[in-house]
Amino acid sequence: MTTARVLIDLQEGVIELEGPVEFVEKHMGRFLLDDAVTAEPLPGRKAGRPAKTATAGRKKKKDTCGEVIDSLYDSGFFKRARGFGVIKQQVLKTAPECSDNLIRKTVKEAVAGGKLTQSGIGRGMKYTRAQ
């Protein structure tokens, strides 16, 4: 039994059919018009999926989250011991695009930089302003 493999590149995405020739021909009709079905590949095009593009917004998010935590530090938010959940809530009010990991990383950088001190273990970890 012969098998066939077809890659259909639509503007919305890539569809790949693989199996017996009858199966592939039957299902190709759903995606292509009968006169558009060709066995020849298009010249100048390589088979496969389009390359992914890098997101340029990640660095901006880090700066935004860092700026928000710095503004909380300047406003005296960390004078009392605060847990991560409360810090996260406060940051997300201002910058909802910040992720948990990014907020956690920024807080840890503040601890390493000497701005904040941490006390407790695990979920009971509290962060306060360094004296």
All heavy atoms as an XYZ file, in Angstrom:
998
protein
N       0.849     -1.179      0.000
C       0.000      0.000      0.000
C       0.892      1.238      0.000
O       1.795      1.352      0.809
C      -0.897     -0.028      1.236
C      -1.771      1.193      1.362
S      -2.887      1.068      2.733
C      -4.340      0.539      1.886
N       0.611      2.147     -0.894
C       1.416      3.354     -0.968
C       0.827      4.431     -0.068
O      -0.376      4.509      0.142
C       1.467      3.876     -2.421
O       0.140      4.124     -2.867
C       2.137      2.862     -3.334
N       1.726      5.212      0.467
C       1.287      6.292      1.344
C       1.635      7.628      0.705
O       2.534      7.716     -0.136
C       1.963      6.208      2.725
O       3.360      6.320      2.548
C       1.619      4.915      3.419
N       0.931      8.645      1.128
C       1.166      9.991      0.610
C       1.234     10.956      1.789
O       0.650     10.722      2.845
C       0.049     10.403     -0.339
N       1.957     12.031      1.558
C       2.089     13.060      2.585
C       1.936     14.420      1.911
O       2.604     14.702      0.917
C       3.456     12.973      3.254
C       3.651     14.004      4.320
C       4.951     13.753      5.035
N       5.115     14.761      6.051
C       6.243     15.389      6.312
N       7.328     15.089      5.632
N       6.311     16.290      7.243
N       1.037     15.248      2.467
C       0.753     16.545      1.881
C       0.825     17.604      2.965
O       0.300     17.417      4.058
C      -0.661     16.569      1.231
C      -1.001     17.947      0.732
C      -0.752     15.555      0.130
N       1.491     18.707      2.652
C       1.527     19.869      3.531
C       0.736     20.980      2.858
O       1.044     21.371      1.736
C       2.970     20.335      3.726
C       3.516     20.232      5.135
C       3.676     18.822      5.553
C       4.778     21.002      5.238
N      -0.287     21.491      3.558
C      -1.106     22.570      3.031
C      -0.828     23.790      3.890
O      -1.063     23.775      5.093
C      -2.602     22.202      3.072
C      -2.846     20.926      2.281
C      -3.447     23.353      2.544
C      -4.234     20.368      2.422
N      -0.305     24.819      3.260
C       0.056     26.033      3.991
C      -1.013     27.094      3.761
O      -1.049     27.730      2.724
C       1.427     26.524      3.531
C       1.921     27.701      4.341
O       1.285     28.053      5.351
O       2.950     28.279      3.951
N      -1.885     27.286      4.741
C      -2.899     28.322      4.660
C      -2.417     29.531      5.431
O      -1.468     29.461      6.204
C      -4.216     27.813      5.255
C      -4.788     26.560      4.591
C      -5.990     26.076      5.366
C      -5.158     26.857      3.156
N      -3.061     30.632      5.249
C      -2.650     31.822      5.986
C      -2.881     31.632      7.475
O      -2.175     32.212      8.301
C      -3.408     33.046      5.499
C      -2.974     33.490      4.133
C      -3.709     34.738      3.692
O      -4.591     35.212      4.373
N      -3.339     35.255      2.536
N      -3.834     30.813      7.862
C      -4.121     30.589      9.275
C      -3.161     29.594      9.926
O      -3.014     29.573     11.134
C      -5.550     30.066      9.455
C      -6.618     31.052      9.092
C      -6.920     31.076      7.595
O      -6.696     30.062      6.926
O      -7.363     32.118      7.113
N      -2.538     28.749      9.166
C      -1.641     27.760      9.751
C      -1.221     26.725      8.734
O      -1.404     26.882      7.540
N      -0.697     25.623      9.216
C      -0.198     24.553      8.366
C      -0.992     23.292      8.665
O      -1.206     22.940      9.825
C       1.307     24.293      8.625
C       1.795     23.113      7.808
C       2.106     25.529      8.297
N      -1.459     22.621      7.605
C      -2.182     21.361      7.757
C      -1.350     20.282      7.098
O      -0.893     20.431      5.961
C      -3.574     21.448      7.096
C      -4.397     22.543      7.774
C      -4.282     20.107      7.170
C      -5.682     22.860      7.072
N      -1.158     19.190      7.799
C      -0.350     18.100      7.278
C      -1.200     16.838      7.244
O      -1.790     16.446      8.252
C       0.871     17.883      8.172
C       1.806     16.808      7.691
C       3.039     16.695      8.568
O       3.262     17.564      9.416
O       3.759     15.705      8.395
N      -1.302     16.223      6.071
C      -2.033     14.972      5.905
C      -1.052     13.882      5.535
O      -0.201     14.066      4.667
C      -3.082     15.102      4.798
C      -4.202     16.112      5.000
C      -5.019     16.242      3.729
C      -5.080     15.695      6.148
N      -1.183     12.728      6.179
C      -0.296     11.617      5.869
C      -1.076     10.331      6.025
O      -1.813     10.148      6.995
C       0.910     11.620      6.795
C       1.940     10.574      6.445
C       3.214     10.716      7.269
O       3.277     11.603      8.134
O       4.132      9.920      7.039
N      -0.955      9.416      5.060
C      -1.650      8.141      5.124
C      -1.769      7.545      3.747
O      -1.062      7.938      2.812
N      -2.692      6.596      3.592
C      -2.910      5.999      2.273
C      -3.356      7.058      1.265
O      -3.955      8.067      1.630
C      -4.039      4.986      2.510
C      -4.019      4.718      3.975
C      -3.510      5.966      4.621
N      -3.062      6.812      0.007
C      -3.329      7.794     -1.049
C      -4.817      8.155     -1.099
O      -5.180      9.324     -1.210
C      -2.850      7.264     -2.422
C      -3.248      8.195     -3.550
C      -1.352      7.047     -2.405
N      -5.697      7.176     -0.947
C      -7.133      7.438     -1.005
C      -7.551      8.373      0.130
O      -8.346      9.295     -0.054
C      -7.928      6.125     -0.904
C      -7.687      5.161     -2.050
C      -6.416      4.316     -1.851
O      -5.989      4.125     -0.701
O      -5.851      3.895     -2.857
N      -7.034      8.139      1.301
C      -7.355      8.960      2.475
C      -6.913     10.404      2.251
O      -7.661     11.348      2.481
C      -6.665      8.380      3.712
C      -6.745      9.257      4.926
C      -7.878      9.277      5.711
C      -5.678     10.064      5.290
C      -7.961     10.080      6.827
C      -5.749     10.885      6.404
C      -6.902     10.881      7.174
N      -5.684     10.578      1.763
C      -5.138     11.924      1.548
C      -5.933     12.653      0.477
O      -6.297     13.818      0.647
C      -3.634     11.856      1.193
C      -3.113     13.208      0.788
C      -2.853     11.298      2.371
N      -6.261     11.964     -0.639
C      -7.026     12.604     -1.712
C      -8.415     12.997     -1.240
O      -8.920     14.069     -1.574
C      -7.130     11.669     -2.922
C      -5.841     11.543     -3.702
C      -5.955     10.531     -4.835
O      -6.956      9.778     -4.895
O      -5.035     10.501     -5.652
N      -9.038     12.143     -0.420
C     -10.381     12.416      0.095
C     -10.384     13.673      0.971
O     -11.255     14.527      0.855
C     -10.874     11.212      0.897
C     -12.207     11.407      1.555
C     -12.556     10.176      2.366
C     -13.631     10.500      3.378
N     -13.830      9.414      4.315
N      -9.387     13.808      1.838
C      -9.352     14.916      2.780
C      -8.761     16.200      2.192
O      -8.986     17.280      2.736
C      -8.604     14.511      4.053
C      -9.416     13.582      4.898
N      -9.433     12.230      4.683
C     -10.262     13.828      5.927
C     -10.236     11.666      5.559
N     -10.764     12.607      6.326
N      -8.016     16.097      1.095
C      -7.490     17.296      0.455
C      -8.620     18.140     -0.107
O      -8.531     19.367     -0.159
C      -6.511     16.939     -0.669
C      -5.123     16.641     -0.161
S      -3.986     16.158     -1.458
C      -4.149     17.435     -2.652
N      -9.709     17.502     -0.492
C     -10.852     18.218     -1.038
C     -11.480     19.180     -0.042
O     -12.107     20.159     -0.408
N     -11.310     18.918      1.234
C     -11.860     19.792      2.257
C     -11.118     21.126      2.332
O     -11.690     22.123      2.737
C     -11.786     19.128      3.629
C     -12.685     17.946      3.762
C     -12.629     17.409      5.163
N     -13.508     16.250      5.283
C     -13.704     15.602      6.386
N     -13.098     15.976      7.496
N     -14.509     14.560      6.414
N      -9.848     21.118      1.997
C      -9.021     22.306      2.173
C      -8.692     23.029      0.869
O      -8.347     24.195      0.892
C      -7.717     21.938      2.887
C      -7.949     21.276      4.218
C      -7.719     19.933      4.388
C      -8.426     22.012      5.288
C      -7.947     19.336      5.607
C      -8.651     21.414      6.504
C      -8.420     20.076      6.668
N      -8.759     22.326     -0.250
C      -8.398     22.930     -1.536
C      -9.517     22.747     -2.546
O     -10.291     21.800     -2.476
C      -7.128     22.277     -2.093
C      -5.876     22.369     -1.221
C      -4.777     21.530     -1.824
C      -5.434     23.813     -1.112
N      -9.603     23.650     -3.508
C     -10.525     23.480     -4.616
C      -9.976     22.415     -5.545
O      -8.767     22.176     -5.614
C     -10.689     24.805     -5.356
C     -11.244     25.958     -4.518
C     -11.214     27.237     -5.336
C     -12.647     25.651     -4.064
N     -10.847     21.757     -6.281
C     -10.417     20.653     -7.143
C      -9.387     21.091     -8.179
O      -8.446     20.372     -8.470
C     -11.625     20.029     -7.855
C     -12.518     19.282     -6.872
O     -11.983     18.837     -5.837
O     -13.719     19.156     -7.145
N      -9.542     22.276     -8.765
C      -8.595     22.719     -9.783
C      -7.299     23.250     -9.178
O      -6.327     23.452     -9.877
C      -9.218     23.766    -10.693
C      -9.780     24.943     -9.911
O     -10.181     24.727     -8.746
O      -9.815     26.054    -10.463
N      -7.270     23.473     -7.846
C      -6.062     23.987     -7.205
C      -5.140     22.871     -6.752
O      -4.023     23.130     -6.331
C      -6.439     24.861     -6.011
N      -5.588     21.611     -6.821
C      -4.764     20.491     -6.371
C      -3.701     20.205     -7.427
O      -4.003     19.922     -8.570
C      -5.626     19.229     -6.132
C      -4.762     18.054     -5.760
C      -6.668     19.508     -5.085
N      -2.454     20.318     -7.017
C      -1.346     20.022     -7.909
C      -0.356     19.146     -7.178
O      -0.188     19.260     -5.968
C      -0.619     21.306     -8.368
O      -0.126     21.977     -7.216
C      -1.552     22.216     -9.134
N       0.290     18.286     -7.910
C       1.279     17.411     -7.313
C       2.653     18.061     -7.290
O       3.547     17.583     -6.607
C       1.345     16.099     -8.084
N       2.814     19.140     -8.042
C       4.106     19.806     -8.120
C       4.258     20.811     -6.979
O       3.333     21.558     -6.691
C       4.220     20.558     -9.449
C       4.123     19.671    -10.675
C       5.309     18.745    -10.797
O       6.438     19.175    -10.504
O       5.112     17.587    -11.179
N       5.424     20.846     -6.340
C       5.628     21.861     -5.304
C       5.784     23.241     -5.940
O       6.206     23.364     -7.089
C       6.921     21.417     -4.613
C       7.625     20.600     -5.635
C       6.560     19.953     -6.466
N       5.439     24.250     -5.206
C       5.581     25.612     -5.711
C       7.061     25.972     -5.811
O       7.843     25.647     -4.919
C       4.881     26.594     -4.775
C       3.368     26.436     -4.662
C       2.831     27.373     -3.585
C       2.704     26.711     -5.989
N       7.465     26.629     -6.882
C       8.882     26.985     -7.023
C       9.284     28.054     -6.010
O       8.526     28.975     -5.720
C       8.972     27.510     -8.455
C       7.593     27.945     -8.796
C       6.666     27.047     -8.015
N      10.465     27.902     -5.472
C      10.995     28.896     -4.545
C      10.499     28.748     -3.121
O      10.796     29.578     -2.284
N       9.743     27.735     -2.815
C       9.224     27.553     -1.463
C       9.748     26.248     -0.890
O       9.780     25.229     -1.558
C       7.694     27.513     -1.472
C       7.126     28.788     -2.007
C       5.971     29.316     -1.308
N       5.799     28.940      0.058
C       4.701     29.180      0.732
N       3.704     29.768      0.138
N       4.591     28.845      1.982
N      10.143     26.294      0.330
C      10.603     25.086      1.010
C       9.436     24.502      1.792
O       8.607     25.232      2.333
C      11.730     25.412      1.974
C      13.000     25.848      1.299
C      14.083     26.072      2.313
C      15.368     26.484      1.643
N      16.426     26.734      2.610
N       9.385     23.208      1.872
C       8.338     22.546      2.637
C       8.611     22.721      4.122
O       9.752     22.805      4.564
C       8.306     21.062      2.289
N       7.577     22.802      4.896
C       7.742     22.913      6.336
C       6.965     24.078      6.898
O       6.278     24.797      6.180
N       7.090     24.240      8.163
C       6.365     25.293      8.851
C       7.121     26.613      8.776
O       8.335     26.624      8.675
C       6.170     24.911     10.307
C       5.326     23.675     10.434
C       5.118     23.318     11.856
N       4.374     22.062     11.880
C       3.704     21.635     12.892
N       3.689     22.323     13.996
N       3.048     20.512     12.838
N       6.401     27.712      8.871
C       7.093     29.005      8.868
C       7.900     29.178     10.148
O       7.552     28.626     11.192
C       5.962     30.022      8.780
C       4.734     29.298      9.184
C       4.964     27.851      8.895
N       8.972     29.916     10.044
C       9.840     30.119     11.205
C       9.133     30.969     12.246
O       8.356     31.866     11.926
C      11.129     30.811     10.762
N       9.400     30.671     13.504
C       8.832     31.455     14.587
C       9.629     32.737     14.739
O      10.838     32.757     14.576
C       8.885     30.673     15.904
C       7.991     29.469     15.902
C       8.029     28.784     17.242
C       7.126     27.585     17.256
N       7.151     26.892     18.530
N       8.928     33.788     15.081
C       9.602     35.054     15.289
C       9.802     35.279     16.775
O       8.990     34.854     17.593
C       8.780     36.213     14.705
O       7.501     36.219     15.319
C       8.628     36.075     13.196
N      10.875     35.928     17.120
C      11.163     36.210     18.521
C      10.264     37.337     19.001
O       9.959     38.264     18.256
C      12.626     36.602     18.697
N       9.848     37.248     20.262
C       9.017     38.311     20.812
C       9.913     39.391     21.380
O      10.824     39.126     22.156
C       8.090     37.780     21.915
O       8.886     37.137     22.907
C       7.085     36.790     21.354
N       9.674     40.605     20.991
C      10.504     41.724     21.441
C       9.977     42.336     22.723
O      10.641     43.150     23.332
C      10.560     42.790     20.347
N       8.791     41.945     23.175
C       8.177     42.575     24.329
C       8.659     42.070     25.673
O       8.333     42.636     26.703
N       9.423     41.009     25.722
C       9.822     40.433     27.006
C      10.688     41.368     27.830
O      10.513     41.477     29.017
C      10.545     39.119     26.794
C       9.600     38.060     26.295
C      10.253     36.731     26.274
N       9.323     35.791     25.680
C       9.410     34.502     25.793
N      10.390     33.984     26.470
N       8.541     33.718     25.238
N      11.611     42.042     27.202
C      12.482     42.940     27.943
C      11.686     44.100     28.523
O      11.932     44.532     29.637
C      13.591     43.463     27.035
C      14.877     43.699     27.743
C      16.002     43.905     26.774
C      17.275     43.452     27.443
N      18.407     43.535     26.617
N      10.704     44.549     27.771
C       9.878     45.647     28.242
C       9.092     45.230     29.485
O       8.949     45.999     30.422
C       8.914     46.083     27.138
C       8.078     47.274     27.512
C       7.197     47.685     26.362
C       6.356     48.877     26.747
N       5.408     49.231     25.708
N       8.597     43.997     29.518
C       7.867     43.510     30.678
C       8.753     43.506     31.909
O       8.326     43.874     32.989
C       7.335     42.101     30.428
C       6.188     42.047     29.462
C       5.719     40.633     29.285
C       4.658     40.513     28.232
N       4.238     39.143     28.021
N      10.004     43.076     31.748
C      10.909     43.031     32.885
C      11.141     44.430     33.438
O      11.121     44.651     34.637
C      12.240     42.405     32.481
C      13.222     42.310     33.628
C      14.507     41.658     33.207
C      15.474     41.609     34.363
N      16.755     41.072     33.992
N      11.354     45.392     32.541
C      11.555     46.765     32.973
C      10.318     47.290     33.686
O      10.407     47.950     34.710
C      11.891     47.663     31.779
C      13.247     47.329     31.178
O      14.050     46.681     31.886
O      13.495     47.699     30.029
N       9.156     46.982     33.160
C       7.912     47.452     33.750
C       7.734     46.873     35.149
O       7.410     47.598     36.087
C       6.718     47.065     32.858
O       6.925     47.583     31.557
C       5.425     47.597     33.429
N       7.953     45.566     35.309
C       7.787     44.926     36.614
C       8.818     45.462     37.608
O       8.492     45.709     38.770
C       7.920     43.412     36.493
S       6.575     42.673     35.560
N      10.029     45.651     37.151
C      11.057     46.221     38.017
C      10.716     47.628     38.451
O      10.911     48.002     39.609
N      10.202     48.413     37.522
C       9.811     49.788     37.852
C       8.672     49.816     38.857
O       8.657     50.647     39.766
C       9.402     50.526     36.580
C      10.563     50.831     35.654
C      10.107     51.362     34.309
O       8.880     51.545     34.118
O      10.966     51.586     33.458
N       7.713     48.895     38.707
C       6.584     48.847     39.636
C       7.058     48.481     41.037
O       6.661     49.107     42.029
C       5.512     47.851     39.142
C       4.444     47.623     40.199
C       4.884     48.335     37.860
N       7.948     47.494     41.138
C       8.450     47.078     42.451
C       9.312     48.188     43.056
O       9.259     48.445     44.257
C       9.190     45.736     42.356
C       8.167     44.643     42.073
C       9.974     45.436     43.618
C       8.695     43.273     41.885
N      10.079     48.893     42.232
C      10.850     50.037     42.730
C       9.938     51.143     43.254
O      10.216     51.759     44.283
C      11.767     50.597     41.632
C      12.971     49.713     41.368
O      13.284     48.867     42.237
O      13.583     49.858     40.291
N       8.832     51.383     42.554
C       7.906     52.418     43.024
C       7.226     51.986     44.324
O       6.969     52.822     45.195
C       6.869     52.743     41.954
O       5.984     51.653     41.768
N       6.943     50.686     44.459
C       6.390     50.190     45.729
C       7.401     50.373     46.857
O       7.049     50.747     47.972
C       6.003     48.710     45.612
C       4.787     48.380     44.757
C       4.617     46.871     44.647
C       3.536     49.013     45.326
N       8.661     50.126     46.544
C       9.732     50.290     47.535
C       9.832     51.758     47.957
O       9.919     52.069     49.143
C      11.062     49.808     46.937
C      12.238     49.967     47.856
C      12.490     49.036     48.854
C      13.094     51.056     47.737
C      13.567     49.185     49.704
C      14.172     51.214     48.573
C      14.409     50.267     49.563
O      15.472     50.418     50.411
N       9.786     52.655     46.983
C       9.901     54.084     47.272
C       8.697     54.612     48.051
O       8.825     55.539     48.853
C      10.063     54.885     45.975
C      11.392     54.595     45.290
O      12.333     54.138     45.987
O      11.484     54.812     44.063
N       7.524     54.044     47.811
C       6.319     54.535     48.483
C       6.167     53.988     49.904
O       5.240     54.378     50.611
C       5.082     54.173     47.670
O       4.879     52.768     47.686
N       7.055     53.088     50.332
C       7.006     52.569     51.696
C       6.163     51.316     51.838
O       5.785     50.932     52.951
N       5.847     50.648     50.741
C       5.043     49.430     50.768
C       5.721     48.320     51.570
O       5.056     47.524     52.224
C       4.787     48.961     49.326
C       3.991     47.690     49.214
C       2.626     47.703     49.432
C       4.606     46.500     48.881
C       1.882     46.538     49.316
C       3.876     45.326     48.767
C       2.506     45.352     48.974
N       7.033     48.278     51.540
C       7.772     47.193     52.194
C       8.184     47.536     53.632
O       9.019     46.838     54.205
C       9.010     46.820     51.367
C       8.667     46.141     50.072
C       8.749     46.830     48.873
C       8.252     44.828     50.049
C       8.435     46.210     47.673
C       7.936     44.201     48.857
C       8.021     44.892     47.664
N       7.615     48.586     54.226
C       7.928     48.882     55.632
C       7.396     47.776     56.530
O       8.017     47.453     57.539
C       7.341     50.229     56.040
C       8.108     51.399     55.464
C       7.551     52.721     55.949
C       8.339     53.868     55.338
N       7.784     55.169     55.725
N       6.267     47.203     56.145
C       5.726     46.030     56.846
C       6.150     44.776     56.092
O       6.404     44.817     54.894
C       4.204     46.095     56.873
C       3.674     47.193     57.753
C       2.164     47.185     57.845
N       1.606     45.842     57.947
C       0.427     45.491     57.445
N      -0.309     46.361     56.798
N      -0.022     44.261     57.576
N       6.217     43.652     56.794
C       6.550     42.379     56.154
C       5.406     41.984     55.221
O       4.244     41.987     55.620
C       6.777     41.298     57.204
N       5.740     41.683     53.974
C       4.729     41.338     52.970
C       5.058     39.985     52.355
O       6.205     39.702     52.028
C       4.697     42.372     51.845
C       4.513     43.790     52.290
C       3.110     44.061     52.698
N       2.974     45.485     53.011
C       1.833     46.105     53.037
N       0.721     45.473     52.806
N       1.796     47.390     53.334
N       4.045     39.155     52.173
C       4.201     37.875     51.493
C       4.172     38.061     49.993
O       3.787     39.118     49.474
N       4.547     37.014     49.269
C       4.618     37.114     47.809
C       3.238     37.355     47.202
O       3.100     38.103     46.235
C       5.237     35.854     47.201
C       5.314     35.923     45.713
C       6.248     36.716     45.088
C       4.413     35.221     44.924
C       6.304     36.808     43.705
C       4.457     35.307     43.545
C       5.406     36.099     42.933
N       2.202     36.740     47.759
C       0.854     36.910     47.219
C       0.400     38.359     47.252
O      -0.210     38.861     46.306
N       0.689     39.058     48.340
C       0.298     40.468     48.471
C       1.111     41.329     47.502
O       0.569     42.240     46.857
C       0.500     40.939     49.929
C       0.189     42.408     50.077
C      -0.339     40.112     50.874
N       2.397     41.025     47.379
C       3.256     41.766     46.444
C       2.751     41.564     45.014
O       2.619     42.520     44.244
C       4.726     41.315     46.575
C       5.270     41.635     47.967
C       5.593     41.952     45.499
C       6.604     41.001     48.262
N       2.442     40.326     44.684
C       1.950     40.011     43.341
C       0.658     40.765     43.052
O       0.487     41.338     41.969
C       1.732     38.507     43.217
C       1.166     38.064     41.908
C       0.960     36.571     41.934
C      -0.179     36.192     41.035
N      -0.585     34.821     41.160
N      -0.279     40.774     44.005
C      -1.538     41.495     43.835
C      -1.291     42.971     43.535
O      -1.905     43.555     42.646
C      -2.372     41.397     45.109
C      -3.468     40.408     45.073
C      -4.254     40.435     46.378
O      -3.787     40.931     47.396
N      -5.427     39.887     46.330
N      -0.400     43.561     44.300
C      -0.121     44.988     44.153
C       0.530     45.287     42.801
O       0.199     46.276     42.163
C       0.778     45.436     45.302
C       0.720     46.887     45.624
C      -0.659     47.335     46.102
O      -1.407     46.571     46.687
N      -0.981     48.565     45.822
N       1.447     44.428     42.367
C       2.129     44.642     41.087
C       1.139     44.477     39.933
O       1.144     45.266     38.986
C       3.325     43.678     40.923
C       3.878     43.704     39.512
C       4.415     44.019     41.914
N       0.263     43.464     40.014
C      -0.675     43.208     38.924
C      -1.743     44.297     38.795
O      -2.343     44.444     37.741
C      -1.331     41.838     39.095
C      -0.396     40.645     38.900
C      -1.127     39.343     39.123
C       0.253     40.661     37.528
N      -1.983     45.051     39.855
C      -2.909     46.183     39.746
C      -2.357     47.230     38.782
O      -3.098     47.838     38.015
C      -3.125     46.839     41.113
C      -4.036     46.077     42.020
C      -4.194     46.814     43.337
C      -5.013     46.007     44.319
N      -5.109     46.697     45.619
N      -1.048     47.438     38.832
C      -0.412     48.446     37.989
C      -0.002     47.890     36.633
O      -0.205     48.529     35.607
C       0.839     49.009     38.692
O       0.472     49.420     40.002
C       1.425     50.165     37.940
N       0.606     46.704     36.625
C       1.115     46.102     35.380
C       0.594     44.672     35.248
O       1.250     43.726     35.661
C       2.641     46.115     35.379
N      -0.599     44.477     34.678
C      -1.186     43.136     34.591
C      -0.431     42.187     33.663
O      -0.661     40.986     33.704
C      -2.602     43.391     34.072
C      -2.589     44.734     33.481
C      -1.490     45.504     34.149
N       0.494     42.691     32.852
C       1.235     41.812     31.942
C       2.402     41.097     32.620
O       3.035     40.241     32.023
C       1.745     42.605     30.727
C       2.853     43.596     31.020
C       2.343     44.962     31.465
O       1.131     45.153     31.576
O       3.193     45.831     31.713
N       2.717     41.425     33.860
C       3.826     40.782     34.575
C       3.442     39.368     34.974
O       2.339     39.117     35.436
C       4.196     41.579     35.826
S       4.915     43.175     35.465
N       4.369     38.443     34.826
C       4.119     37.052     35.206
C       4.628     36.798     36.621
O       5.402     37.580     37.174
C       4.829     36.115     34.229
O       6.231     36.246     34.363
N       4.179     35.690     37.205
C       4.616     35.314     38.546
C       6.133     35.175     38.603
O       6.779     35.659     39.534
C       3.988     33.988     38.974
C       2.499     34.091     39.229
O       1.952     35.197     39.081
O       1.895     33.070     39.570
N       6.682     34.476     37.618
C       8.127     34.236     37.606
C       8.914     35.540     37.514
O       9.946     35.699     38.155
C       8.516     33.324     36.448
C       8.070     31.898     36.687
O       7.862     31.490     37.821
N       7.901     31.158     35.617
N       8.423     36.466     36.730
C       9.115     37.741     36.571
C       9.056     38.565     37.851
O      10.038     39.184     38.251
C       8.507     38.513     35.408
C       9.303     39.672     34.854
C      10.715     39.236     34.502
C       8.626     40.214     33.625
N       7.910     38.548     38.508
C       7.776     39.266     39.775
C       8.701     38.641     40.817
O       9.427     39.333     41.528
C       6.317     39.247     40.264
C       5.423     40.002     39.282
C       6.196     39.853     41.659
C       3.938     39.819     39.526
N       8.694     37.313     40.891
C       9.539     36.608     41.861
C      11.017     36.903     41.612
O      11.793     37.162     42.525
C       9.273     35.102     41.786
C       9.869     34.303     42.912
C       9.471     32.839     42.825
N       8.060     32.593     42.633
C       7.156     32.586     43.611
N       7.505     32.841     44.837
N       5.892     32.326     43.336
N      11.409     36.893     40.326
C      12.803     37.168     39.974
C      13.201     38.589     40.371
O      14.287     38.817     40.913
C      13.000     36.971     38.471
C      14.413     37.194     37.994
C      14.510     36.990     36.509
C      15.902     37.323     36.024
N      16.005     37.287     34.575
N      12.315     39.541     40.140
C      12.610     40.932     40.470
C      12.730     41.124     41.976
O      13.610     41.856     42.447
C      11.514     41.853     39.898
O      11.361     41.554     38.505
C      11.884     43.303     40.049
N      11.867     40.462     42.739
C      11.945     40.549     44.205
C      13.247     39.925     44.694
O      13.925     40.470     45.579
C      10.713     39.894     44.857
C      10.896     39.755     46.357
C       9.457     40.689     44.554
N      13.630     38.796     44.111
C      14.891     38.153     44.508
C      16.092     39.034     44.173
O      17.063     39.075     44.923
C      15.033     36.788     43.834
C      14.153     35.732     44.448
C      14.395     34.387     43.804
C      13.523     33.329     44.434
N      13.758     32.000     43.862
N      16.020     39.742     43.044
C      17.102     40.664     42.693
C      17.179     41.816     43.693
O      18.267     42.282     44.033
C      16.900     41.210     41.281
C      17.179     40.202     40.192
C      16.824     40.700     38.808
O      16.288     41.831     38.682
O      17.067     39.965     37.843
N      16.016     42.264     44.185
C      15.995     43.323     45.194
C      16.596     42.830     46.505
O      17.287     43.577     47.200
C      14.568     43.826     45.411
N      16.360     41.560     46.837
C      16.958     40.971     48.042
C      18.472     40.877     47.869
O      19.242     41.231     48.768
C      16.340     39.584     48.344
C      17.123     38.864     49.422
C      14.886     39.729     48.754
N      18.913     40.416     46.694
C      20.346     40.293     46.428
C      21.017     41.667     46.399
O      22.180     41.800     46.790
C      20.574     39.569     45.102
N      20.301     42.687     45.959
C      20.848     44.039     45.899
C      20.857     44.740     47.245
O      21.398     45.835     47.368
N      20.247     44.145     48.255
C      20.268     44.725     49.590
C      19.115     45.673     49.882
O      19.057     46.262     50.957
N      18.175     45.819     48.951
C      17.025     46.684     49.192
C      16.035     46.032     50.154
O      15.454     46.700     51.000
C      16.295     46.997     47.887
C      16.963     48.002     47.011
C      16.059     48.278     45.824
C      16.487     49.519     45.096
N      15.599     49.805     43.963
N      15.815     44.737     49.979
C      14.847     44.003     50.791
C      15.532     42.901     51.574
O      16.602     42.420     51.186
C      13.767     43.366     49.896
C      12.912     44.294     49.045
C      11.966     43.478     48.173
C      12.126     45.247     49.913
N      14.913     42.511     52.686
C      15.370     41.333     53.429
C      14.243     40.321     53.427
O      13.066     40.691     53.355
C      15.726     41.694     54.882
O      14.580     42.247     55.523
C      16.880     42.671     54.941
N      14.598     39.068     53.496
C      13.584     38.024     53.505
C      13.658     37.247     54.801
O      14.731     37.069     55.370
C      13.742     37.098     52.299
C      15.059     36.348     52.230
C      15.177     35.556     50.947
O      14.438     35.777     50.005
N      16.106     34.632     50.907
N      12.506     36.801     55.280
C      12.444     35.976     56.472
C      11.375     34.922     56.260
O      10.397     35.140     55.561
C      12.107     36.847     57.697
O      10.854     37.455     57.512
N      11.577     33.769     56.854
C      10.625     32.678     56.704
C      11.120     31.648     55.711
O      12.197     31.776     55.129
N      10.275     30.616     55.528
C      10.636     29.506     54.648
C       9.448     29.192     53.745
O       8.304     29.174     54.204
C      11.001     28.248     55.466
C      12.217     28.529     56.345
C      11.289     27.067     54.553
C      12.512     27.420     57.319
N       9.713     28.928     52.486
C       8.685     28.481     51.549
C       7.572     29.488     51.362
O       7.796     30.658     51.099
N       6.323     29.018     51.566
C       5.168     29.888     51.365
C       5.056     30.952     52.446
O       4.353     31.928     52.271
C       3.888     29.064     51.324
C       3.786     28.220     50.097
C       2.495     27.433     50.121
N       2.409     26.585     48.952
C       1.485     26.700     48.034
N       0.548     27.606     48.140
N       1.472     25.892     46.997
N       5.729     30.751     53.546
C       5.701     31.734     54.624
C       6.746     32.808     54.492
O       6.959     33.603     55.424
N       7.395     32.894     53.346
C       8.452     33.877     53.124
C       7.862     35.285     53.120
O       6.862     35.555     52.465
C       9.137     33.614     51.785
C      10.310     34.508     51.493
S      11.770     34.065     52.415
C      12.202     32.521     51.649
N       8.481     36.170     53.879
C       8.050     37.568     53.964
C       9.203     38.456     53.532
O      10.368     38.160     53.791
C       7.639     37.946     55.394
C       6.537     37.089     55.975
C       5.211     37.456     55.386
C       4.136     36.636     56.066
N       2.856     36.767     55.445
N       8.879     39.570     52.889
C       9.886     40.513     52.419
C       9.642     41.865     53.093
O       8.515     42.361     53.119
C       9.787     40.662     50.900
C      10.012     39.350     50.172
C       8.952     38.548     49.797
C      11.295     38.920     49.888
C       9.147     37.360     49.136
C      11.515     37.729     49.220
C      10.432     36.939     48.858
O      10.642     35.760     48.218
N      10.704     42.438     53.632
C      10.624     43.765     54.271
C      11.751     44.633     53.770
O      12.745     44.151     53.237
C      10.700     43.670     55.803
O      11.908     42.995     56.152
C       9.516     42.934     56.390
N      11.604     45.920     54.017
C      12.621     46.898     53.630
C      13.876     46.679     54.486
O      13.791     46.510     55.678
C      12.054     48.294     53.842
C      12.963     49.384     53.399
C      12.303     50.729     53.621
N      12.822     51.620     52.623
C      12.121     52.461     51.919
N      10.846     52.557     52.107
N      12.688     53.216     51.010
N      15.034     46.690     53.843
C      16.284     46.529     54.578
C      16.562     47.793     55.396
O      16.326     48.903     54.929
C      17.444     46.264     53.620
N      17.050     47.616     56.619
C      17.291     48.768     57.514
C      18.611     49.426     57.202
O      19.582     48.983     56.914
C      17.311     48.320     58.972
C      16.021     47.646     59.364
C      14.763     48.501     59.203
O      14.838     49.725     59.180
N      13.631     47.882     59.066
